Amino acid sequence: MNYLNEKCPVCEKQFTQADDIVVCPVCGTPCHRECYESLGKCKNEALHSQGFEWTPSHTNEPVRAANNGHEIVFCPNCGRENPASEPVCLNCGERLYNNPNGAGERSAMPPNMQPGGFADYVIRISPDDTIDGNKVSDVAEYVQLNANRYIPKFYKMEKLGKKISFNWASFFFSPYWFFFRKMHVIGFAIMLVMLLITGACTTDRVVNYTKNYVEAAEQYYSGELSAEEFAEISNKIVRLPEVAIMSVSNVAIRVLSGFFGNYLYKNKVKKDIDDCRQKAQGDEEYRLMLFKRGGISGLMCGLSLIGYYCAEQILTMLLSR
């Protein structure tokens, strides 16, 4: 149990993470080891015959504190300091937003909270709370893999009315992450845009420079070309405007995917859950539809990766003729 913010009944000082704490085996009263040994017994020993059991004065709510002007919270499980905006503890992985032992009864936004202050609160998310009109438990059944990470993000986005919430997976693996999360239309659209950019930038100049680079590489590895000469030819390709446009476009697509991936996924979750509820004839069929429509698709992710590579190679070959 986490005893932060509780007081030693002997010296009446608050416990800290560095304290050596002992607990009475009979009533559960915590004390500093030194205090217990100096007293020689439990502070509440006289109450043992009455069936006394120690209970915390707090609800193990994560402790908020100021740290160089920034809000932090202490994990209710391990006591680690965390930025208030983190959904889970960075040390032990314990939930901060959805912790039955860590957020008391505050399951809704404080009425006087203004937009932008949400990160200063750690709010309990109950399975019966709603996200876009659907129960959190239904959203969790639909998302399946890593639901504990997506639900706090969705919940926070809805309460603040924001569309932006960065997703590292959609940033690094766009467009394939969208296929992984069964957002096939968006994935195909991004792939099409990427192919169009590749086609527009595969000019005769790029083709010729690429051929020169391939020949130079063969000569370099056979010892016919020096490293300086090979580097000069390589730099010519890098400095081409078409190559710069492709690189910038690729980064822009990834950045947009990263910032709006969660929002697009959140909308898909709502649409699919609403559709399942309308079409299902009963609760069992509804749960089955949630399971089938939600989750992930590693197969589609892999096929999209192979498909895009093949399409890009074919396009490049056609334009190189």
Beta strands, then each sheet from edge to edge (+ up, - down):
strand 1: 21-23
strand 2: 30-32
strand 3: 64-67
strand 4: 70-74
strand 5: 81-83
strand 6: 130-131
strand 7: 134-135
sheet 1: 1+ 2-
sheet 2: 3+ 4- 5+
sheet 3: 6+ 7-
end
